[in-house]
Amino acid sequence: MSLLDIFSRTLDITLPVFAMVFVGIGLKRLKWIDSGFVSTASALVFKATLPTLIFLSLIKADLSVALDVPLLLFFAAATLGQFFISWVWASYRVPKADRGIYVQGAFRGNCGIVGLALAAGMYGNYGLSTGSLLLGVVIMMYNVLSVVALAAYQPGQSTDWRSLLKHIVTNPLIISVLAALPFTAFSISLPRWLVTSGDYFASLTLPLALICVGATLSVTTMRSGSQTALSASSMKMIVLPLLATLAAWMLGFSGAQLGLLFLFFASPTASASFVMVKAMNGNVALAANIIAITTLMASITVTAGIFVLRLLGWI
C-alpha cells in the first residue's frame, strides 16, 4: 500500500469526526444554534442517547472479544501513569494555583465522544463495544483522579468522597455498561422493533455530540491562551499519547487493540473538566483554553498518529 493510500484511508477515519466539530463551530457563528441548544443537546446525549448507544453496542457484541481483560488493565494502568506524569511535571513547571487544572487537562480525555466516534469509524462494532468497556473503566478513574488533583491545589477544598461515589454510581454511562453485561453474558435478546428504535435514537449521539463540542469552542478564549494552557495541551495531545502507545506496543499490543488504545489516549481534553474546575472555584479560563486548544490540535495529531502507526504496520 502506497503512502498516499495510507494517508487517504487515515483521512477517511478522522475527517468525518472532526468535520462535525467544525460544523458545530460554523453553526454557532451563524447563530443557527445557541448556548441553550448546546446545553439541552449535551444533556440529551449524556443522559439518554450515548447510554443507549453504549448499551446496544454491548448487547450486540461478542463478550469473549469485547471483554479484553489485558486491554482493560493496561488502559487503567496507563491512565494512572499519565496522571502521575502530569502531576510530577506540573509540580516543577506550573504555578501552584494552576497545578490541579493543568493535571486534569493533561490526562483527562474526551473518550466518551471523540474517542468513541473515532473508534466506531475505525473499527465498527468492535470499536464501539470494546471502547464502551474502556469507557466504563476510565470514567470512574477520571472522576476520582480529577477530584484528587483539583482538591490538592485549590485553597479551602477537600475531597468529598461521598459526593464523588454518588456521582460515579449514578453516571448514566456506567449504568449503561453494567446494564448491558447480563444481556451479553447470557445472550438475552431484545425484540427486534425495540432494537431498531434504539438504533434510531442512538444514531443521534455522535453527530449531535460532536456538533456540541464544536459549538462550545471559543476562538476568542483560545487567542488569550496562556503558556500553561499550551503546555498542558502539548502534554495531552503529543507527549502522553506517544509514551502510552509506545508502552502498549512494547508490551505486545498491536492491530485493533493498539489502534483503539491510541484513539482513546489521543482524545482531546474532556469538556467535563471545565465543569469540575468551575464547581471547585478554579481557573476556568485556563480550563477552557486547554479544552479549545486540544480539540483543535486533535484534528492534526490524531490523523498524524494513525498515519504513522499504519505506516509502521503496528495497526
Secondary structure as the mmCIF struct_conf table of DSSP 4:
data_model
#
loop_
_struct_conf.conf_type_id
_struct_conf.id
_struct_conf.beg_label_comp_id
_struct_conf.beg_label_asym_id
_struct_conf.beg_label_seq_id
_struct_conf.end_label_comp_id
_struct_conf.end_label_asym_id
_struct_conf.end_label_seq_id
HELX_RH_AL_P HELX_RH_AL_P1 LEU A 3 ARG A 29
TURN_TY1_P TURN_TY1_P1 LEU A 30 LYS A 31
BEND BEND1 TRP A 32 ILE A 33
HELX_RH_AL_P HELX_RH_AL_P2 SER A 35 LEU A 44
HELX_RH_PI_P HELX_RH_PI_P1 VAL A 45 THR A 49
HELX_RH_AL_P HELX_RH_AL_P3 LEU A 50 ILE A 59
TURN_TY1_P TURN_TY1_P2 LYS A 60 LYS A 60
BEND BEND2 ALA A 61 ALA A 61
HELX_RH_AL_P HELX_RH_AL_P4 LEU A 63 ALA A 66
HELX_RH_AL_P HELX_RH_AL_P5 VAL A 69 ARG A 93
BEND BEND3 VAL A 94 VAL A 94
HELX_RH_3T_P HELX_RH_3T_P1 LYS A 96 ASP A 98
HELX_RH_AL_P HELX_RH_AL_P6 ARG A 99 PHE A 107
STRN STRN1 GLY A 109 GLY A 109
HELX_RH_PI_P HELX_RH_PI_P2 CYS A 111 GLY A 115
HELX_RH_AL_P HELX_RH_AL_P7 LEU A 116 TYR A 153
BEND BEND4 GLN A 154 GLN A 154
TURN_TY1_P TURN_TY1_P3 PRO A 155 GLY A 156
HELX_RH_AL_P HELX_RH_AL_P8 TRP A 161 VAL A 169
TURN_TY1_P TURN_TY1_P4 THR A 170 THR A 170
HELX_RH_AL_P HELX_RH_AL_P9 PRO A 172 ALA A 185
TURN_TY1_P TURN_TY1_P5 PHE A 186 SER A 187
HELX_LH_PP_P HELX_LH_PP_P1 ILE A 188 PRO A 191
HELX_RH_AL_P HELX_RH_AL_P10 ARG A 192 ALA A 202
TURN_TY1_P TURN_TY1_P6 SER A 203 LEU A 204
HELX_RH_AL_P HELX_RH_AL_P11 THR A 205 THR A 216
HELX_RH_AL_P HELX_RH_AL_P12 VAL A 219 ARG A 223
TURN_TY1_P TURN_TY1_P7 SER A 224 SER A 224
HELX_RH_AL_P HELX_RH_AL_P13 GLN A 227 SER A 234
HELX_RH_PI_P HELX_RH_PI_P3 MET A 235 VAL A 239
HELX_RH_AL_P HELX_RH_AL_P14 LEU A 240 MET A 250
TURN_TY1_P TURN_TY1_P8 LEU A 251 GLY A 252
HELX_RH_AL_P HELX_RH_AL_P15 GLY A 255 PHE A 265
TURN_TY1_P TURN_TY1_P9 ALA A 266 ALA A 266
HELX_LH_PP_P HELX_LH_PP_P2 SER A 267 PRO A 268
STRN STRN2 THR A 269 THR A 269
HELX_LH_PP_P HELX_LH_PP_P3 ALA A 270 ALA A 270
TURN_TY1_P TURN_TY1_P10 SER A 271 SER A 271
HELX_RH_AL_P HELX_RH_AL_P16 ALA A 272 ALA A 279
TURN_TY1_P TURN_TY1_P11 MET A 280 ASN A 281
HELX_RH_AL_P HELX_RH_AL_P17 VAL A 284 LEU A 312
TURN_TY1_P TURN_TY1_P12 GLY A 313 GLY A 313
#
